[in-house]
Amino acid sequence: MTRPSRSEYDAVVGAALAAIEATKNRPRIRAARSPQAMIAAMRANQAKGEGPTAAALAALAAALARGRGRPSGTREDAALRAVWAAALAACGTGLSTYRNGASWHRLSQCDAVAEAMVAAGFRTFATYDAVAREMRKLKRSFRQFSETCAKVTAAWREMEPEFRKMESMMRGLAETFAALGPFLKF
């Protein structure tokens, strides 16, 4: 592999930073609302003449049991989402994924992602080693996912003839019921 140029490296850092910013600025989907918001919604429904439902009361009880403050792990989740987005943006470029220990240059995908994480203001995953560790985990997950997909595809191919037989039987039944439709009263 030829040594990458600094401009190629800077392009990867820019792509990683853009992916991080897009992930960072994306609004989070919050399934659980705050107790205050739930109570306000119940009061609005009460003003309309609707009483509280059992589901709304159960959701309020769960929200009150959760406690106050920021959900634990939120900051770490944001850093993980950011590093994954940056790693995916850096994949498929001309840079090698990891450093060559015997080499002097520091122009790898992991270096680019770490530099982008620092530029985006993250302290987590701001070093080559942390990003390399996470990229190894990510690659392992993709490998396991692709192996699972291959197994499911193989199982589907084995069962496909049986599904085709069932499909023809179901069509025959549908045609029979369609023909008997005027005579059947349900």
N, C-alpha and C positions, 0 to 999 in steps of 0.2 A: 504494500500500500504506500502510495506517495504521501509525503508530508503535506498536511493541509496548510493553506495560506491563512494569514490572519484575517483576511476579508471573509473567507468561508466561515471561520470561527465566529466572527462578529455577526454574520448573518444568522447563525444558529442561536447565538445569544439573543439577538433581536426577536427571532421567532419564539424562543422559549419565554422571553419576557412578555411578549404579546399574549401568549397562551396563559401565562400566570395572571396577567391583568384581566383577561377575559373571565377567568375562573374566579378571581378575587372579587370582581365587580358584579358577578352574577348573583342575583338575590337568592338567598337560601330558602328552601321550601321547609316551612315549619308546620309539622302536622299538629303539634300541641300548641294551643294558644295559652296566653296568660290567664290566670283566674279573673283578673279585672276585666279583660275583654269578654270573657264568657258571661260574667255577671251583667255587663252592659248589654250584651245580646239578649240575655234573659229578660232584662228590664224593658228592652225595646219590644220584645215579643209580648210581654205582659201588658204594655201600653196598647198593643193591638188587640188585646183580649185573649191571647193564647197563653196557656199555662206552660210551665216547664215540663219538658219530656224526661223520661227516665234516662235516655241516652245523654241528654244535656247535663243532668245531675251527676251521672256517673263520670262524664268527662270533667266536670268541675271538681269532683272529689279527687280524681287522678291528678289534676293540675295542682290542687292544694297540697296533695301528698308529695308532689315533686319538690316542693320548696321554692325558695326565692333565688334570684340571681341568675347568672349566666349558666347555661347547661355545661356540665363538665366535659372537657375534651373538645370544645368548639374550636379553640385556637389550633390545636393539633390537627383537627380534621381539615381546617382551612389550609394548613401547610401541606398536608398529605395530598389534598386535591390539587394544590398548586404544583407540587413537584411531579405528580403524575401527568398533569397537563403539559408541563414543560418537557418531561421525558418523552412523551408521545410526539410533541412538536419537534424534538431533536432527532428522533429516530428517522432512519432513511436518508440521512444527510451523508456527506462525504467523510465525516469525522468518525474515528473509531469510538466505540462506546466507552472503553476504559483506557487508562494510561498504560503505556508500556513501561514497566519498572526500570528497564535498562536505558530508556531514552530520556533525553533532557527536556523535551517539549511538553507543554501542558495544554495541548489543544485537543481535548476529547469532549465527547458529549456530556459526560459527568461534570467536567470543568465548566462547560458552557451553562449547564443547568444551575450549578452552584452559583456562578456569577450572576445569573438572572435572578435567582432567589434573593441574593444580597441586594441587588438593585431594586427589587420589588419590596424590600423592607422586612423580609423574613430572617429570623435568626436560626430557626430550625432548617435543616438541610442547606446550610450555607457553606458547607465544606465538601470537598471532593469525596471523602470517605463516606459521609452520610448519604450523599446522593448515589454513590456507587452501590452502597448496601441496599438502598431502596430500589434502584434499578434492577438489581439482581432478584429481589423479591418480585418485582413487577414482571420480569421476564419469566420467572418460575411460574407465576400465576397464569400468564398467557400460554405457557407450554402446557400446563395442566388443563386449561380451558380447551385448548385445541385437541388434546388427547381425548378429553371427554366428548367433544363434538365428533371426533372420528369414531368413537365407540357408538355413539347414538346413531350416526349415519350408517354404520355397519349393521346395527340392529334393525334400522328401518329397511335397509336393503334386503335383509333376511325375511322380514315380515311383509314386505310390499306385495308379493304374490297373493298372500292370504287376504290382505286388504283389498286387492283388486277383485278377488272372488266375492268378498262381502259386498263390495260396491255393486257388482252385477246383480247379486241377490237382492240388495236394497232397491235397486232400480226396478227389478221385477215386481217386488212388493208394492212399490209406489204406483206402478202402472196398474196393478191389480186393484188397489184401493181407489185409484182414479176412475177405473171402469165401473167399480161397484158403488161409487159415490152417490148416484141418484137413488140407489136402492137402500142404502144405509142411512139411518136416522139417528143422530147422536144428540 
